[in-house]
Amino acid sequence: ALRRWVLPRPAPTPGEVAAKETSLIPRYKFESFVVGQSNRFAWAAAMAVAEQPGAHYNPLFIYGGAGLGKTHLLNAVGHQALEMYPNLVVRYVTSEQFLNDFIDSIRRKRPDDFKHRYRGVDILLLDDVQFFEGKEETLEEFFHTFNSLYMAGKQMVISSDRHPRNLSSLEDRLRSRFEWGLLTDIQPPDVETRIAILKRNAEFAPRPVPPDVLEYIATLVSDNIRELEGALTRVTAWSALNRRDIDLDTAMRVLQDMMPSDEPTPLSADIIIRTTAQAYGFITDDLVSSSRRQPLVLARQIAMYLCRELTDLSLPKIGEKFNRDHTTVLHSVEKVKRILRSDRAVFDRVNQLTQDLRKGGGLSTG
């Protein structure tokens, strides 16, 4: 029988129990992570860390482009470790949240609370560390947090959109520490892996998705898993709304705006927000305001969804555009995905917005 490695840890104190508010994203587990040649080494390293935290590869530093699965792996480490060692204190945090917590501790003059929150963990999962660039005080605090955890034998898993040596504005002393453990990258998935990812997602579709449709979608999107899954969502949502089976002609019609173009239009969050606001009869300031009235809330959620689907921006970066945190963005994206399967008006509007944005970078103002 496999003998599990056990951390020598006493029973948690009340404070530690309270700290077990992990912020992990529930659906990002190893079981739902599709392994291929492009991510196999990163997956294996993450699995090893989850099974024996603090024993190997500390820190584990995972880097790669947006939408390739870094956030998924970080959360999977947390879920797996807690399943094996329930008494561990695990914290998943984006760089934005770390920064906000640090600023809040300064404002409230409670630095010890911040230190306990981040230095009292067994596993720290830090996402998108590149956003620390240029934030000197936060970098200094993270440097000391890193040292404290490392000296105590606590596990750190860190993600970035690029190799540490290319994080030019970080100090050498911090960049070198990122290289103390194991560096591993995630590459865009090959076509076989893309099809496997689509098959996994298609298992939850309301109607069967034929193999030729999966292969077609896999040829349309090559370097972003998030966009790949979004294309499948559009096709299955159309099928659910129209109560019709999915076939290749349908997929080609629904995804016609994703066909390769000679002059692709670069999209920004600002363009998406402005276009969505205009489509719903609002101005940009409305969508980024604190108002909770309908239908403004729905328009805001759709704009967040489109930012997630059509750009490489991370959840925290999208949140910044709307003056909200990454958890609000994630909730909005998931809610819009559900609405697309049941509300024809919303599906048609989102589909039209997607096509307008892909083709011309926004709505016509003529």
Buried (B, 14 or more C-beta within 10 A) or exposed (E): EEEEEEBEEEEBEEEBEEBBEBBBBEEBBBEEBBBBEBBEBBBEBBBBBBBBBBEBBBBBBBBBBBBBBBBBBBBBBBBBBBEBBEBBBBBBBBBBBBBBBBBEBEEEEEEEEBBBBBBBBBBBBBBBBBBBEEBEEBBEBBBEBBBBBBEEEBBBBBBBBEBBEEBEEBEEEBBEBBEBBBBBBBBBBBEEBBBBBBBBBBEEBEBEBBEEBBBBBBEBBEBBBBBBBBBBBBBBBBBBBEEEEBBEEBBBEBBEBBEEEEEEEEBBBEBBBBBBBBBBEBEBEBBBBEEEEEEBBBBBBBBBBBBBBBBBBBBBBBBBBBEBBBBBBBEBBEBBBEBBBEBEEBBEBBBEBBBBBBEEBBBEEE
